[in-house]
Amino acid sequence: MNQLIQAQKKLLPDLLDVMQKRYEILQYIRLTEPIGRRSLAASLGISERILRAEVQFLKEQNLLEIKTTGMILTLEGSNLLKVLEDTMKDVLGLTHLENTLKERLNLEQVIIVSGDSDHSPWVKKEMGRAAVACMKSRFQGENIVAVTGGTTLEAVAEMMTPDSKNRKLLFVPARGGLGENVRNQANTICAHMAEKASGTYRLLFVPGQLSKEAYSSIIEEPSIKEVLQTIQSSSMVIHGIGDAKTMAERRNTPEKDLKKIEENEAVAEAFGYYFDRHGEVIHKVHSVGIQLEDLESIPNIIAVAGGSSKAEAIEAYFKKPRNTVLITDEGAAKQLLREVSSLNIN
């Protein structure tokens, strides 16, 4: 297949360009349907005139349908996207990128979606869709899924669909998060994901940051203790990786801790832990829920993080061995490999 693609790139480069453009149109409609032509043109950065011709062609091929509410994919269009997925990964060079990054970060599996979520918000939805597919491929008969907060995990929740095999799904927040923006809290995302999956959920009503005294006291509360035991029995964790400075500011971190995070040059955050570029923990938030050491006993861990601005954070987090599947985007992957190459040259 690879040789055929290389030959086509040389002999028929226009063919692959057209194929890529039409694939992107179908892909975007799948993520946002129903969508109007004007919104689609603006989102993809192409003129309405060009899009009109492409939409007409795709409609004639019975790949999309135009309704009063907007464009939607037909069953044939959805099936074609599934068939083309691996081929397009090869065409876009994503398969090679996945293998290179997997080797570089020493991971079990890396899944890369096209685009850069820093510049195209729909790419975050595509990462969400890839994350849902990865989760479903790893579900067993009974599952406890721990979910962290953040905008990327909200995209995963939005793309969640019911499990066709009707397996038992219980969703729990990976850690306390009261005090953060309600939409980004693990509780909110956990409940949203459970509803979309037709599963059940338990919530954890504790602040994201606690003093040592409050932490020691709160984990002894019977209702908290019970939820905590469920969380620590998780069969799967799905989490984000944040930029340290952004996360510290979002959580209204006390000035003393903020100074510590800056002085020790933290670049990444996950599970309330802040990491420097070598992957060393330089600060830890006292929060109820999954701790870093708990991950060793959890069989399925999926990290979802993308955007070229997250490259340094992703690399730092994976400096230490992690039994994790990484789902990211082309922007983060290329930036990360570029940074590693420049370090090697220097």
C-alpha positions in Angstrom: 0.0 0.0 0.0 2.8 2.4 0.9 4.6 1.9 -2.4 1.3 2.5 -4.3 0.8 5.8 -2.3 4.4 6.9 -3.1 3.9 6.1 -6.8 0.6 8.1 -6.8 2.3 11.1 -5.1 4.8 11.2 -8.0 2.4 10.4 -10.9 -0.9 11.8 -9.7 -0.2 14.3 -6.9 -3.5 16.2 -7.7 -5.5 13.0 -7.2 -4.3 12.6 -3.6 -4.9 16.4 -2.9 -8.5 16.1 -4.1 -9.0 12.8 -2.1 -7.6 14.5 1.0 -9.8 17.5 0.6 -13.0 15.4 0.2 -12.0 13.2 3.1 -11.6 16.3 5.3 -15.1 17.6 4.3 -16.7 14.2 5.1 -14.7 13.9 8.3 -15.8 17.4 9.5 -19.4 16.7 8.7 -19.3 13.5 10.7 -18.0 15.4 13.8 -20.4 18.4 13.6 -23.5 17.2 11.7 -25.9 18.7 10.9 -23.9 21.7 9.6 -24.6 24.5 7.1 -22.4 25.2 4.1 -21.2 28.6 5.3 -20.1 27.2 8.7 -18.3 24.3 7.0 -16.5 26.6 4.6 -15.4 28.9 7.4 -14.2 25.9 9.6 -12.2 24.3 6.8 -10.8 27.6 5.5 -12.1 27.2 1.9 -14.4 29.4 -0.2 -18.1 28.7 -0.4 -17.8 28.5 -4.2 -15.2 25.7 -4.0 -17.1 24.0 -1.2 -20.4 24.1 -3.2 -18.9 22.1 -6.0 -17.4 19.6 -3.7 -20.6 19.2 -1.7 -22.5 18.7 -5.0 -20.1 15.9 -6.0 -20.3 14.2 -2.7 -24.1 14.4 -2.7 -24.2 12.8 -6.2 -22.1 10.0 -4.9 -24.7 9.5 -2.1 -22.1 10.2 0.6 -24.0 13.1 2.2 -27.5 14.4 2.4 -28.6 18.0 2.5 -31.5 18.7 5.0 -33.1 22.0 6.1 -31.0 21.8 9.3 -27.7 21.3 7.4 -25.6 18.5 5.9 -25.4 15.0 7.3 -23.5 11.9 6.2 -25.4 9.0 4.7 -24.7 5.5 5.9 -22.6 5.0 2.8 -20.6 8.1 3.6 -20.0 6.9 7.2 -18.9 3.5 5.9 -16.6 5.0 3.4 -14.8 7.1 6.1 -14.2 3.9 8.1 -12.8 2.1 5.1 -10.5 5.1 4.2 -9.2 5.7 7.7 -6.1 3.6 7.6 -5.4 4.5 3.9 -5.6 8.3 4.7 -3.3 7.8 7.7 -0.7 6.5 5.2 -1.4 9.2 2.7 -1.0 11.9 5.4 2.2 10.2 6.8 0.5 9.7 10.2 1.3 5.9 10.4 5.0 6.7 10.1 4.6 9.5 12.6 2.8 7.2 15.1 5.6 4.6 14.9 8.3 7.2 15.3 6.6 8.8 18.3 5.9 5.4 19.9 9.6 4.5 19.7 10.7 8.0 20.9 8.4 8.0 24.0 8.7 4.2 24.6 5.0 3.7 24.6 2.8 0.7 23.9 0.6 2.5 21.3 0.3 6.0 19.9 -2.7 7.2 17.9 -2.4 10.5 15.9 -5.2 12.4 14.3 -4.6 14.9 11.5 -4.4 18.7 12.2 -3.4 20.8 15.1 -6.1 21.4 17.8 -4.4 24.8 18.7 -5.6 26.1 15.4 -8.6 24.0 14.5 -11.0 23.3 17.3 -12.6 20.4 15.4 -9.3 18.4 15.7 -10.0 18.1 19.5 -13.3 16.4 18.6 -11.4 14.0 16.3 -9.1 13.2 19.2 -12.2 12.6 21.3 -13.6 10.2 18.6 -10.3 8.3 18.5 -10.2 8.1 22.3 -13.8 6.6 22.4 -12.8 4.0 19.8 -9.7 3.1 21.8 -11.7 2.9 25.1 -14.3 0.6 23.4 -11.6 -1.7 22.1 -10.4 -2.2 25.6 -13.7 -2.6 27.5 -14.3 -5.9 29.3 -17.5 -7.3 30.7 -17.5 -5.0 33.7 -15.7 -1.7 33.7 -14.9 1.1 36.1 -13.6 4.1 34.1 -11.9 7.0 35.9 -12.0 10.3 34.1 -10.1 13.5 34.8 -11.2 17.1 34.0 -10.2 19.5 31.2 -11.4 20.7 27.8 -9.9 17.7 26.0 -11.7 15.2 28.1 -14.9 17.2 27.6 -14.4 16.6 23.8 -14.0 12.8 24.6 -17.3 12.9 26.5 -19.0 14.7 23.7 -18.0 12.0 21.2 -19.0 9.1 23.4 -21.7 6.8 22.1 -23.5 3.8 23.8 -21.6 0.5 23.8 -23.0 -1.8 21.2 -22.0 -4.8 23.3 -24.0 -3.6 26.3 -21.0 -4.1 28.7 -21.3 -2.7 32.2 -19.9 0.8 32.4 -19.4 2.7 35.6 -17.8 6.2 35.3 -16.0 7.9 38.2 -14.1 11.1 38.5 -10.4 10.4 38.8 -9.9 13.1 41.4 -11.8 15.9 43.3 -12.1 19.1 41.3 -14.6 21.5 43.0 -13.4 25.1 42.7 -12.4 24.7 39.0 -14.6 25.9 36.2 -17.8 23.7 36.4 -17.7 22.7 32.7 -14.1 21.4 33.1 -14.5 19.6 36.4 -14.0 15.8 36.4 -17.5 15.4 38.0 -19.2 17.2 35.1 -17.3 15.3 32.4 -17.8 11.9 34.2 -21.6 12.4 34.3 -21.7 13.6 30.7 -19.6 10.6 29.5 -21.8 8.2 31.4 -25.0 9.6 30.0 -23.7 9.5 26.4 -22.5 5.9 27.0 -25.7 4.8 28.6 -23.7 3.9 31.6 -23.8 4.8 35.3 -21.7 7.2 37.4 -20.6 8.1 40.9 -19.4 11.6 41.8 -16.8 12.9 44.3 -17.8 16.2 45.9 -14.5 17.5 47.3 -12.3 20.5 46.4 -9.4 20.0 43.9 -6.9 21.5 46.3 -6.8 20.7 50.0 -4.5 21.4 53.0 -2.7 18.4 54.5 -5.0 18.6 57.5 -8.2 18.8 55.4 -6.9 15.9 53.2 -6.2 13.6 56.1 -9.6 14.3 57.6 -11.7 14.2 54.4 -10.5 10.8 53.2 -11.8 9.2 56.4 -15.4 10.4 55.7 -17.4 7.2 55.0 -19.2 8.5 51.9 -15.8 9.8 50.5 -14.0 6.6 51.5 -16.6 4.4 49.6 -16.3 6.4 46.3 -12.5 6.5 46.7 -12.4 2.7 46.9 -14.4 2.5 43.7 -12.0 4.9 42.0 -9.0 3.0 43.1 -10.5 -0.2 41.7 -10.7 1.4 38.2 -10.1 -0.9 35.2 -9.4 2.1 33.0 -8.2 5.7 33.4 -8.6 8.3 30.7 -6.7 11.6 31.4 -5.3 14.8 29.9 -1.8 16.3 30.1 -1.8 20.0 30.8 0.7 22.8 30.4 1.9 23.5 34.0 1.6 27.3 34.0 -1.9 27.2 32.4 -3.2 24.6 34.8 -1.7 26.3 37.9 -3.4 29.6 36.9 -6.7 27.8 36.1 -6.8 26.2 39.5 -6.2 29.5 41.4 -3.0 28.1 42.9 -1.7 29.9 46.0 1.1 32.4 45.3 3.6 30.3 47.3 3.0 27.2 45.2 2.8 29.2 42.0 6.3 30.6 42.7 7.6 27.0 43.5 6.1 25.8 40.1 7.8 28.6 38.2 11.1 28.5 40.0 11.5 24.8 39.4 10.5 25.3 35.7 7.5 22.9 35.7 6.3 22.3 32.1 3.6 19.6 32.5 0.7 18.7 34.8 -1.4 15.5 35.2 -3.4 14.2 38.2 -2.5 17.3 40.2 1.3 16.5 39.9 3.6 19.1 38.2 6.6 17.8 36.3 9.8 19.5 35.0 11.2 18.8 31.5 13.0 15.7 32.9 9.7 14.2 34.1 10.6 14.8 37.8 7.7 15.7 40.1 8.4 19.2 41.5 5.1 19.9 43.1 2.0 17.9 44.1 -1.5 19.2 44.9 -3.1 17.5 47.9 -6.3 16.1 46.2 -8.6 13.2 46.8 -8.5 10.5 44.1 -6.0 8.7 41.9 -2.4 9.2 42.9 0.5 8.6 40.5 1.5 5.4 42.2 -2.1 4.0 41.8 -1.6 3.9 38.0 0.8 0.9 38.3 -2.2 -1.4 39.2 -4.6 -0.1 36.6 -4.6 -2.2 33.4 -5.8 0.4 30.8 -4.5 4.0 30.8 -5.2 6.4 28.0 -3.8 9.9 27.8 -5.4 12.4 25.4 -3.5 15.6 24.7 -2.9 17.6 21.6 -1.9 20.9 20.0 1.6 22.0 19.2 1.7 24.1 22.4 1.4 20.8 24.4 4.4 19.1 22.9 6.8 20.0 25.7 4.3 18.9 28.4 3.6 15.6 26.6 7.3 14.8 26.3 8.0 15.7 29.9 5.2 13.5 31.3 6.5 10.5 29.3 10.1 10.9 30.3 9.3 8.3 33.0 8.1 4.9 31.9 4.3 4.9 31.6 2.1 2.0 30.6 -0.1 4.3 28.6 -1.8 4.7 25.2 -1.2 8.3 23.9 -3.8 9.9 21.7 -2.6 13.1 20.2 -2.7 15.3 17.0 -0.3 15.9 14.2 0.6 19.4 15.6 1.8 18.1 18.9 3.6 15.0 17.3 5.5 17.1 14.8 6.5 19.8 17.3 7.6 17.2 19.8 9.8 15.3 17.2 11.2 18.7 16.0 12.1 19.6 19.6 13.8 16.2 20.2 15.7 16.5 16.9 17.0 20.0 17.7 18.1 18.8 21.2 20.0 15.9 19.6 21.7 18.3 17.1 22.8 20.6 19.9 
